[in-house]
Amino acid sequence: MLVISLSIVFLSFVDSARILLYNPGFGHSHMRFMSMLGDMLMEAGHEITEIRPQFESSLEFDTKTKKENIYEFPAHIEVLRLFEEAHTKDGFLGRMWYVDMSAMSMARQAENMTKMFVKNCENLIENTDLIAKLKQKTFDIGLSEAFCTCGHGIFAALGLKTIISASSSNLMDHQAILLGVPRVPSYVPGGIGNSLEKMSLLERAGNAIGSYFGAALFLEIADKQTAMFRKNFGENFASTRETISQSALLFTNSNPFVDFPAPTIHKVVPIGGIHIKTPKKLSKEWDTILNKKKRTVLISFGSVAKSVEMPDENKKSILKMVTTMPDVQFIWKYEDDDLNDEAPENLMLSKWTPQTDLLADPRLSLFITHGGLASTTEIAFSGVPVVVIPLFADQSRNGLTLFRQGIAKIFSKFDIKNPEKLGEMVKNMLDDQSYSQKAKRLSELLKNTPFSPKELLLRNMEFVTRFGPLPQLDPHGRNLSFIEYFLLDVIFLIVLALLSIAGLIIFMFKKLTSKIFGKAKTKKD
């Protein structure tokens, strides 16, 4: 640990870069991941300038970037309307507790997402003052998530040669296409897949179709944003697709020891777990709660999916489930006071929980959660068994990465209303020590990898700061056509050659038999 700490300190004295960070306020997980990267790079001695276009008014940034280096822009009125609509009871996020969030149902929300990204980008690039102010400064590196491509377009408009991309999730399908990373839907679950590696015919078909539509959505956004940049900067403006593909590196919020094994390239650097902070000592109040019972269960559905917004029948079911296990202490992150009078003696309701600190405490026996990527990675590092109840997006996939490790079980959100079914799963996981043993082993493995996620980030950033773009890492495969990439032309030639040989053999055989039988017939006559 001392060696790693000293190496990180050393890096801050090597090459300092002036980094332009594009950090849109779209979703807590995206914003927090990019903000954290910016803070870590600044702590390592790099200078950060931040562009912050807002998407929703309620999202608050928490970074260490100097105020004079922040360019913040309010969301376009149309974007605010779409976001507010998504959060209503009948909106996309408001319905997450009630409806199936399969790949196809997610695809139906693509139109609104496209509108938001395109409109906010248009609002940004038409602000000529922004581009003019940024052109007055000198930047060595542009850093943006390859989710919305607007940041990459701005980097191209400023003439930045060195660009680094990031992904607050695992490597997304459109990112793989643009970088030239092999995509294998036959055994690698897509971004919002709900299958393990071993798939049936229908699962492989669904995974391939879901991966295709997921990639098509973001590539469409990239093309529409490219059209806007060309409208403002000329028809020869580089496409945002090409700008992303020329990224020196792409940091993903994925961990190879947790995620599904998949083909990759050296450009992709997984730093999953980088967000996990050193746990603090629990306060006296929380320490007392963990000492109440021999076993303790934490229930939390994150910051986006609030427990208070779940159906009433689900709330009543959880309360009933808790009463059936009086020997277990439950902690439920619940954002209101309306259940206080109904809560049984062994349940603590809290509007906030020190999740990192609780997960690190050996007295916590089980975690019930929605399966957000930040939470699942934190669970893997903490060594706590988990019941994952996916609600939408990549949460099914995230849960399955822990299921295949033997430390999790998946529970349908539509079965929360059944207290007996939920209680049976919780009891099973509490009583079966194999889950805890496997969770602790995975935790030890992750904590003892040769390089920590933070060290991977800083070492690679220092390398790019020194050497700039890394075309040596560009796979030629991303330039091949579909026919060339999958050797369809070669297969065609081989099949043609085999058919020709087979045809020649048949022809020769017919000629030979005709000659033999012809002679025999002549002799007989």
N, C-alpha and C positions, 0 to 999 in steps of 0.2 A: 504493500500500500504506500509506503514511504517513497519507493522508487517511482511509482506512478504519479504521486503528488509532485515530486521534484521534477519529473519530466514535463508535467503540465505547466508548472511554474516556468521551466526553461523555455517552453514554446512561446510564452508571452514575451520573451526577450529576443525571439528570432526575427521573423518578418511580420510587421504590422501592416494590415491591409485596410484600405478605406472601402467599406462595404455598403452598398445600397440595398436595403432590405425592403421587399414588397410584402406587407403584412396586412391583408384585408381583414376586416372584422366580420368574417363569415363563419359562424359556428365557434363555440368555445374550444373544441378540440383542435381545430385548425389554427386559430389565433394563438392559443397557449403554446402549441408546439413551436411555431415560428418565433414567438416572443422569447421563448426559452433559448432557442438557438442564438438569437441576437444577444441576449444577456450573457450567455457563456462565451461567445466570441468577444464581446466587449471586455469581459473580465480577463480574457487571455491577451488583451492589449490591442485588439482591433478597434477601428473607429466605425461606429454604426450610424447611418442615416436611414430613417424609416419613413416609408410612404404608407399611410393608414386610411384607405378608403373604407367607410363604414357601410355595413349592410343592414344592421339592426341597431336601433337607438339604445337598447338596454345593455348592450355588450360593452364592458369596461376593460380597457387595456391595462396591463400591469407589467411594465417593462422598466429597465434601468436606462433606456436611451435618453440622452439629454434633450430637454424640451426644444432647444434651438435646432436640433437635428431631426425633428418630427414634422412631417407634412400630413396633417389630418384633414380628411374631407368627409362632410356629412353625406349620408346616403341620398340618392335621388328619390324624389317623392313616390315614384312608381315602384321602386325597390322596397321602400318602407311599407307600401301598401301590400305588396306580395308577401313580405315577411310576416306582417301582422295577420294576413289571411291564413298563412300556414300555421300560425299558432292558435287560431280560433278552434272551437270545439269541432267544427266540421272541416277544418284544414288538415293538411298533411301530418303535422306534428301533433295536432290535437286528437287525431284518430289513431295514434300509434298503439294505444292500449286496446283498441276495439277491432281493428281490421288486420288482415293478412298483409305483411310487408314483403311479399315475394319479389323476385326480380322483375316480373311483369308489372306488378302494381307500382313498384318503384319507378319503372320506366314511364308510367303515366304522369309522374310528377316532373318529368324531364323538361317539359315545355316552360314551366314557371322558373325552374332553375336556370335554363338558358336565357330567359328574358332578364333575370336579375343580373347575371354575370355580364351580359352584353350591354345592358343599359348603364350599369355602374362604370364599366370600362369606357363607354362613350362619354359619360359625364366627366371622367378623369382626363382623357386625352384631349378633350376639347378645351380644357383649362390650359390655355397657352402660357399663363404665368408659371405654372408648375414646371413645364418642360424647360422654360427659359431659366428659371432659378436653378434647376438641376444641372443644366448645361454649363452654368457658371462654376460648378464644382467639379472636382476630379475624383473619379471612383475607379478602384482596381477590380472589384468583383461585384456582380449583381446576384442577389440571393432571393429566390422566390419559390413558393410551393408550385409544383406543376399540376395544379388542380384547376384554377382559373389561370389562363395564359396571359392576362393583361400585363402582369409584371414583366414577363419576358419581352412583350412588345415594347414596353417603355425602355427596357435595357437596350433593345435594338435601336430605338429612336435616339438614345444617348450615345450610341456607338460603342457600348461596352463589349470588349472582346472575350472577357472571362466571365462565364455565367455558371452558377451552381444551382441546381434544382433540389427540391425536397418533396417529401410526401409525408403528411401527418398520419397516414395509414400504412398498410403494406404497399408493395409496388402495384400500382393500378394498371389495368389492362391497356389503357391508351398510352401510359408512360412506357410500358414494355414495348409497344409497337414503335414508338418514336425513337427509343434508344437502341432498338434492335435486340432486345432480350427475348429469347425463345419463349413462346407461349404454348403450353401443353395442357389444354382443357380436358384431355383424356384422363389425367390423374392429378392435376393441380387445380383445386377449387378456385373459382374466380373471386373478385372482390366482394360480391354479395352472395356468394354461393352458400348452400346449406348441405353440402355433402362432404364425406371424407375422401381420402385418395382413391380408395377402391370403390368404383361407381358401377351401377348397373347401366344398361344401355340407355334407359330414359334419363338417368341422372347425368350421364355424359352429354346427352343431347341438350338437356336443360342448362348444364354448366357452359357448354359451348355457345348456346344462344344468348345466355345471360352475359357472358364475357364479351360477346360481339356487340350487343346493344349498349353495354356499359361503356365500351371503348368508343362506339359511334357517337354517343351523347357528348362526350368531352372533346372529341375531334370536331364535332359540329360547332361547339362553342369556340374552339380555336380558330376555325375557318371564318366564323362570323366576326370575331375580334380582329383577325387579319384584315378582313375587308374594311373595317373601320380605320385601322392604322393606314391602309393604303389610300383611303379617302382623304386622310389628313396629311400624309407624308409622301404620297406618290405611289404609282403602280409598281415600282421596283422595290418597294419595301419588303424585307424578308418575312416569310410566313412565320407565325408563332410556332407552328409545327417544327420547322427547321431550326428555329432558335433553341427550342427545348432539346432537340436531338443533338445539338452541338454543346450541350452542357458538359462541363469538365467532369462533374460528378453528380450523383443524385443520392441524397441521404433519405433513407426510409425509416419510418417509425416501426420497424419490424425487427425481430430477433431470430436468427437462424435456428436456435435451439428450442424455440417455441412455435414458430410458423411452420407451415407445410414445406417440406423440402422441394425445391424447384430449380430449374436451370437459371443461371444468372450470368452477369458479366462484371468485369472489374470496376466499371463505372458506378455500379450500385453499391452503396455502403450502408449496411443495416446498423442503426444505432438505437434500436428499440430498448427501452429501459432507461434512457438518458434522463427522463423526466422524474425519476424516482429520487426523492430527497432522503437524506439521512433521517431516520425516525427520531423523534424527540421523546423524552420521558413523559409518560402520561400524567395528567393532573391528578390531584387527590380524588376528585369526583369520579373520573373514569377508572382510576385504579380500584376504587371501592366497588364500582359496578362489576368489573371483571372478577372480583373476589367473591361475589355473591353466590355463584354456583360453580360446580366443577367444570361445566362446559358453557361456552358463550357463542351465540350466533349473531352476526351482523347482517342487517338487511339494508341495502342502499341501491337505488336505481340511477344514481348520477345526478348531474345538474340540469340536463335537458329533459329527461323523463322523470318528472316529479311524482312521488308517491301520492301526493294529495290529489292529483289529476286522474288517478286510476279509477275504474268503476267501483261504486260503493260495495257491490257484492264481493269484489276482490279484497277490499279493506276488511270486511266482516270475516271473510275466509281466513285471512292472515291472523286476525285476532283469535279466531276459534282454534286455529292450528297451534298458536302459542299456548293456549289454555290446556291443550292435551299433553304438553311437555313441561310440567311444573318444575322439573329438576334441571331445566336448561334456562339460562338467562338470554333474553333476546334484546338486541339494540336495533331500533328501526329509524332510519333517517326519514322523518316525516315533517313536511314543511308547514304544518298548521297545528292549531290547538283543539280542533274539533273532535279528536278521538281520546283526549286525555281522560275523560270520565269513564270511557269504556275499556281502557288499557288494563290488562291483568297485572298482577303483582310482579310477575317475572318478565315484564316488557318495559323497556325505557324508550320513550319517544323523544327524539331530538331533531331540531331543525338543522343542526350541523353536527358532523362527526369528524374527529381527527383520523380519517381513514388510513393514511399511511402509518400512523403510530399504532393504531389498533391492529392492523394486519401484521405488523412486526412483533406484536406481543404473543408469546407462546400460549397464553391463556385463551386466545381466540380459536375456536374449534372449527368454524364454518362460516363462509361468506355467501350470501344470496344476492345476486346482482344481475344487471341487464346485459353485461358483456361488452361494454365499451372497450376500445383498444387500450386506452390508458389503464383502465381497471384490470383487464385481463393480464397485461404485462406486469402490473404491480403485484397481482396475485401470484404469478409465476415466480417472481423474485422473492416473495414473502414466505412461500411454503405453506399456504393455507388452502385446504380443499374448498371447492366452490360449486354451488348450484347456479347455473346460468339460465336466465329467462330472457331470451332475445326479444327485442321489440321491433327493431327495424335496421335497415342498412347492413353494415358488415358484422353485426353482433352475432348472428348465427355462426358465421365463419370463425369469429374470434373464440366463441365458446367451444367450437369443435377442435380448435388447436389445443385447448386444455383437456378436452375429452380424450383425445388420442394420447395424451401424456398419462392418462389414468388418474387425473386429479379432479375431474369435474363430471357432472351429469347435466344434461340439457333438459329443461322443463318448459313446456308450452305455456305461453302467456294466457292462452284460452282455458287452461286448466287451473289457474290461480284460484278461481271461484270454488274449486273442489278442495276443502281443507284436509280431507282424508288422504287424497292423492299426494298433495304437497307435503303433508306431515310424514307420510310413509317414506318419501324420498329423503327428507331431512333426517329422520331417525336412522335410515339405512346408512347414510354417509357418516353420521356421528358414531355409529356402532362399528362400522367397518374400518379398521385402522390402516388398511392398505392404501386408502386415499391419502391419509396424512403422511404415511411413510414415503409414498411417491412424490408428494408435494414438497417434502423436505429435501429429498434427493435432487429434484429439479432446481430448487432454490440454491442449494450448494453448488450445483453445476454452473448456474448463471453467475453466481458471485465469484467464481474462480476461473472465468474465461481468461485467456492470455491478455486481452486488452479490454478495458472497460468501454462502454458506449461513449463516454465523454472523451476519453483518450482517442478513440477512433475519429470523432468529430474534429478535435483540435489538431491532430497529426495530419489528417487529410487536408484541412483548411490551410495549414502551414505549407504543405507541399504544393497546393494549387496557387497560393500566394506567391510562392517562389518561381514556379514554372509556368503558370498561366494555363491556357487551354491544353487539353490532353488528347489530341487527335489520334495518338497511338492506341487509345482504348476504344476507338470507334469500330464496331463490327461492320464489315461490308454487307452483312446479311440484311441490314435495314434498307439497303438500296435495291435489293432484288425484287423482282416481280413475284407474284404468288406462284406462277408456274416454275420459275427458277428456284425459288426458296424451297419448295417441296419436291424438287427434282421431277416434276411431272413430265417435262420434255425428255429427260433421260429415261424415265420409266416408259414413256411412249416409244422411244427408240428401241429399248430392250424388248418390249412386247412386240413391236413391229418386226424386230430381228428374229425373235422366237417364232412368231407366226410365219415369217418367210421361210425359216428353216423347216418348220413343221409342214408348211405347204410344199416345200421342195421334196421332203421325205415322202409325203403322200403321193406327190406327182411321180417320183421315181418308183415308188412301190407299185403304183397303178401301171406304169410303163412295163416294169419287170413282170408283174403278174400277167399282164396282157400278152407279153412276149412268150412267157412260159406256156400259158393256156392256149395261145395261138398256135404254137408249135405242136403241142399235144393234139390239138384238133386236126391239124394238117396230117399228122402221122396216122391218126385214126381213120381219116377219110382215105 
